[in-house]
Amino acid sequence: MKIAVLMDNDGHTTSLYQPGTVRVFESGPAGWLPVRDIPFSLEGLVALDDIRPRTLDMLRSLAGCRHFVASSITGAARSFFDGMGIVMWRLAGEPAGFLSQIQRRVEEQAGRELALSAPERFILPGTQTGHYQLNLIDALKSDNGLTSKQVLLPFLRDRDFEQIDIVCDHLPKWFKRELLPLRLLLRVADLPDGRCHAFIRAMPSEG
C-alpha cells in the first residue's frame, strides 16, 4: 500500500496552501519507507486556472498511490482529488503516527464491502418466491478470507426472505447466538454424505 503525505520542513503534515513536499510512503516487510518526494504548494494561488494544473500534475506523479494526507484540504482542489480517485485524509502530526492506522481502516472497509457483496455472489434464488439457497462449502472454498458469518449475516439481517436452505459441512456455532434475536427459526438435517442441511425460516408474524 502507498500513502502520500504533504509535509512541512519539520516532517509534520501541512495544508495544501502552505509550502511543502508530498512524500510517498510504501508499506513493506521493513515497515513504512519513503519512496518518492514531490515538491508542492498552492501558496498564493487564487485563480482556478493556476490551481488546477499544479494540483493535477502532482496527482499524476503519485504513480498508483490512491491515499493523500494533509492537515487541510479545502477549496477547488478537493474536486481535483475526487476526479482522480484519490481518497483524502485530514490528519495532523508525523506520518509514523498515522500511516498504519490508515492502512487498518482501509483494510477494515474492504472487509465490510466484501461482506456486503458476498450474499449477491453466493446466495441464489430458490424455486419459490422468498426462498433462497446457499452452498456454504463452495462459498468458503472460493475465498480463504471469507467466513460463514460474512457470507450469511448481512443477508439474514437486511433481506426480506421466507426461507434459505444452506448446505454446509458443519453447523456454524454463531447460529444459536444470532438467529433468535433476528426472529429466525432453524431446522437441521444430516445428508447421507455427511454434510449438513440447514433451513432458516422467518418466524410467523404475530397476530
MIKOL-438135 format. One record per residue (C-alpha): residue in one letter; x, y, z. Coordinates in nm, 2 decimals, decimal comma, always signed. Each point is the difference from the previous one (the first is absolute). Layout:
<sites>
{"A" {X Y Z}}
...
</sites>
This chain:
<sites>
{"M" {+0,00 +0,00 +0,00}}
{"K" {+0,12 +0,35 -0,08}}
{"I" {-0,10 +0,32 +0,19}}
{"A" {+0,10 +0,36 -0,10}}
{"V" {+0,05 +0,25 +0,28}}
{"L" {+0,03 +0,38 -0,05}}
{"M" {+0,27 +0,10 +0,25}}
{"D" {+0,17 +0,32 +0,11}}
{"N" {+0,38 +0,03 +0,07}}
{"D" {-0,05 -0,14 +0,35}}
{"G" {-0,15 -0,32 -0,12}}
{"H" {-0,36 +0,08 +0,10}}
{"T" {-0,31 +0,01 -0,22}}
{"T" {-0,08 +0,34 -0,14}}
{"S" {-0,27 +0,17 -0,21}}
{"L" {-0,02 -0,01 -0,38}}
{"Y" {+0,04 +0,38 +0,01}}
{"Q" {+0,33 -0,01 +0,19}}
{"P" {+0,34 -0,08 -0,14}}
{"G" {+0,08 -0,37 +0,04}}
{"T" {+0,10 -0,33 -0,15}}
{"V" {-0,22 -0,29 -0,09}}
{"R" {+0,18 -0,31 +0,13}}
{"V" {-0,13 -0,33 -0,12}}
{"F" {+0,04 -0,29 +0,25}}
{"E" {-0,03 -0,37 -0,08}}
{"S" {-0,06 -0,28 +0,25}}
{"G" {+0,22 -0,31 -0,01}}
{"P" {+0,18 -0,25 +0,22}}
{"A" {+0,21 +0,27 +0,15}}
{"G" {-0,30 +0,23 +0,07}}
{"W" {-0,09 +0,32 -0,16}}
{"L" {+0,28 +0,14 -0,22}}
{"P" {+0,01 +0,32 -0,21}}
{"V" {+0,02 -0,07 -0,37}}
{"R" {-0,05 +0,34 -0,17}}
{"D" {+0,00 +0,37 +0,07}}
{"I" {-0,20 +0,25 -0,20}}
{"P" {+0,04 +0,38 +0,08}}
{"F" {-0,35 +0,15 +0,01}}
{"S" {-0,18 +0,31 +0,13}}
{"L" {-0,30 +0,21 -0,10}}
{"E" {+0,12 +0,29 +0,21}}
{"G" {-0,12 +0,33 -0,14}}
{"L" {-0,21 -0,15 -0,28}}
{"V" {-0,35 +0,12 -0,04}}
{"A" {-0,10 -0,05 -0,36}}
{"L" {-0,14 -0,34 -0,09}}
{"D" {+0,20 +0,00 -0,32}}
{"D" {+0,32 +0,01 +0,22}}
{"I" {-0,12 -0,25 +0,27}}
{"R" {-0,13 -0,26 -0,25}}
{"P" {+0,32 -0,08 -0,20}}
{"R" {+0,23 +0,00 +0,30}}
{"T" {-0,23 -0,23 +0,20}}
{"L" {-0,06 -0,24 -0,29}}
{"D" {+0,37 -0,02 -0,08}}
{"M" {+0,08 -0,10 +0,36}}
{"L" {-0,28 -0,26 +0,01}}
{"R" {+0,12 -0,16 -0,33}}
{"S" {+0,34 -0,03 +0,16}}
{"L" {-0,13 -0,22 +0,28}}
{"A" {+0,04 -0,31 -0,22}}
{"G" {-0,28 -0,23 +0,13}}
{"C" {-0,02 +0,15 +0,35}}
{"R" {-0,37 +0,06 +0,08}}
{"H" {+0,02 +0,14 +0,35}}
{"F" {+0,10 +0,36 +0,08}}
{"V" {+0,05 +0,16 +0,35}}
{"A" {+0,02 +0,37 +0,08}}
{"S" {-0,09 +0,21 +0,30}}
{"S" {-0,25 +0,19 -0,21}}
{"I" {-0,15 -0,07 -0,35}}
{"T" {-0,25 +0,27 -0,09}}
{"G" {-0,13 +0,20 -0,30}}
{"A" {+0,00 -0,10 -0,36}}
{"A" {+0,29 -0,24 +0,04}}
{"R" {-0,23 -0,25 +0,17}}
{"S" {-0,19 -0,05 -0,33}}
{"F" {+0,32 -0,08 -0,18}}
{"F" {+0,09 -0,27 +0,26}}
{"D" {-0,35 -0,15 -0,04}}
{"G" {+0,03 +0,00 -0,37}}
{"M" {+0,33 -0,19 +0,01}}
{"G" {-0,15 -0,26 +0,24}}
{"I" {+0,22 +0,11 +0,30}}
{"V" {-0,12 -0,07 +0,35}}
{"M" {+0,07 +0,30 +0,21}}
{"W" {+0,10 -0,01 +0,37}}
{"R" {+0,02 +0,31 +0,22}}
{"L" {+0,24 -0,08 +0,28}}
{"A" {+0,26 +0,19 +0,21}}
{"G" {+0,33 -0,12 +0,12}}
{"E" {+0,29 -0,22 -0,13}}
{"P" {-0,06 -0,29 -0,25}}
{"A" {+0,12 -0,26 +0,25}}
{"G" {-0,30 +0,08 +0,22}}
{"F" {-0,27 -0,07 -0,26}}
{"L" {+0,12 -0,21 -0,30}}
{"S" {-0,08 -0,34 +0,15}}
{"Q" {-0,33 +0,14 +0,14}}
{"I" {-0,10 +0,10 -0,35}}
{"Q" {+0,10 -0,35 -0,14}}
{"R" {-0,22 -0,17 +0,27}}
{"R" {-0,30 +0,22 -0,08}}
{"V" {+0,04 -0,07 -0,37}}
{"E" {+0,02 -0,38 +0,06}}
{"E" {-0,30 +0,01 +0,23}}
{"Q" {-0,20 +0,18 -0,25}}
{"A" {+0,10 -0,24 -0,27}}
{"G" {-0,11 -0,29 +0,22}}
{"R" {-0,34 +0,17 +0,06}}
{"E" {-0,05 +0,05 -0,37}}
{"L" {+0,09 -0,37 -0,07}}
{"A" {-0,25 -0,11 +0,27}}
{"L" {-0,28 +0,21 -0,15}}
{"S" {+0,07 -0,13 -0,35}}
{"A" {+0,03 -0,37 +0,11}}
{"P" {-0,37 -0,08 +0,00}}
{"E" {-0,04 +0,13 -0,35}}
{"R" {+0,27 -0,24 -0,12}}
{"F" {-0,10 -0,31 +0,19}}
{"I" {-0,36 +0,01 +0,11}}
{"L" {-0,23 -0,09 -0,29}}
{"P" {-0,38 +0,01 -0,05}}
{"G" {-0,18 -0,32 +0,07}}
{"T" {-0,29 -0,15 -0,18}}
{"Q" {-0,27 +0,19 +0,19}}
{"T" {-0,04 +0,37 +0,07}}
{"G" {+0,18 +0,10 +0,32}}
{"H" {+0,22 -0,31 +0,00}}
{"Y" {+0,37 +0,00 -0,04}}
{"Q" {+0,28 -0,26 -0,01}}
{"L" {+0,37 +0,00 +0,09}}
{"N" {+0,28 -0,25 -0,03}}
{"L" {+0,21 +0,13 +0,29}}
{"I" {+0,27 -0,25 -0,06}}
{"D" {+0,06 +0,12 -0,36}}
{"A" {-0,02 +0,37 +0,11}}
{"L" {+0,27 -0,04 +0,27}}
{"K" {+0,22 -0,20 -0,24}}
{"S" {-0,01 +0,28 -0,25}}
{"D" {+0,17 +0,25 +0,23}}
{"N" {+0,21 -0,10 +0,30}}
{"G" {-0,06 +0,35 +0,15}}
{"L" {-0,38 -0,06 +0,03}}
{"T" {-0,18 -0,12 +0,31}}
{"S" {-0,35 -0,15 +0,02}}
{"K" {-0,10 +0,31 +0,20}}
{"Q" {+0,12 +0,23 -0,28}}
{"V" {-0,19 -0,19 -0,26}}
{"L" {-0,33 -0,04 +0,19}}
{"L" {-0,05 +0,25 +0,27}}
{"P" {-0,06 +0,31 -0,22}}
{"F" {-0,26 -0,19 -0,19}}
{"L" {-0,18 -0,12 +0,31}}
{"R" {+0,00 +0,34 +0,15}}
{"D" {-0,09 +0,21 -0,30}}
{"R" {-0,19 -0,21 -0,25}}
{"D" {-0,37 -0,08 +0,00}}
{"F" {-0,03 -0,38 -0,05}}
{"E" {-0,22 -0,29 +0,09}}
{"Q" {+0,26 -0,28 +0,01}}
{"I" {+0,36 -0,06 -0,09}}
{"D" {+0,14 -0,36 -0,05}}
{"I" {+0,37 -0,04 +0,09}}
{"V" {+0,23 -0,29 -0,08}}
{"C" {+0,30 +0,00 +0,24}}
{"D" {+0,26 -0,24 +0,13}}
{"H" {-0,09 +0,10 +0,36}}
{"L" {-0,25 +0,23 +0,16}}
{"P" {+0,16 +0,34 +0,08}}
{"K" {+0,01 +0,06 +0,37}}
{"W" {-0,12 +0,35 -0,02}}
{"F" {-0,34 -0,11 -0,13}}
{"K" {-0,12 -0,07 +0,36}}
{"R" {+0,10 +0,35 +0,11}}
{"E" {-0,11 +0,21 -0,30}}
{"L" {-0,32 -0,16 -0,14}}
{"L" {-0,24 +0,04 +0,29}}
{"P" {+0,05 +0,38 +0,04}}
{"L" {-0,07 +0,02 -0,37}}
{"R" {-0,33 -0,19 +0,05}}
{"L" {+0,13 -0,29 -0,22}}
{"L" {-0,07 -0,37 +0,05}}
{"L" {+0,25 -0,28 -0,08}}
{"R" {-0,05 -0,36 -0,11}}
{"V" {+0,29 -0,23 -0,07}}
{"A" {+0,02 -0,33 -0,19}}
{"D" {+0,30 -0,22 -0,06}}
{"L" {+0,07 -0,10 -0,36}}
{"P" {+0,11 -0,35 -0,10}}
{"D" {+0,35 +0,12 -0,10}}
{"G" {+0,07 +0,15 +0,35}}
{"R" {-0,08 +0,36 -0,09}}
{"C" {-0,26 +0,21 +0,19}}
{"H" {-0,31 +0,15 -0,15}}
{"A" {-0,13 +0,30 +0,20}}
{"F" {-0,33 +0,17 -0,06}}
{"I" {-0,05 +0,35 +0,14}}
{"R" {-0,35 +0,15 -0,01}}
{"A" {-0,15 +0,33 +0,11}}
{"M" {-0,22 -0,04 +0,31}}
{"P" {-0,37 +0,05 -0,08}}
{"S" {-0,13 +0,35 +0,06}}
{"E" {-0,19 +0,04 +0,33}}
{"G" {-0,37 +0,06 -0,03}}
</sites>
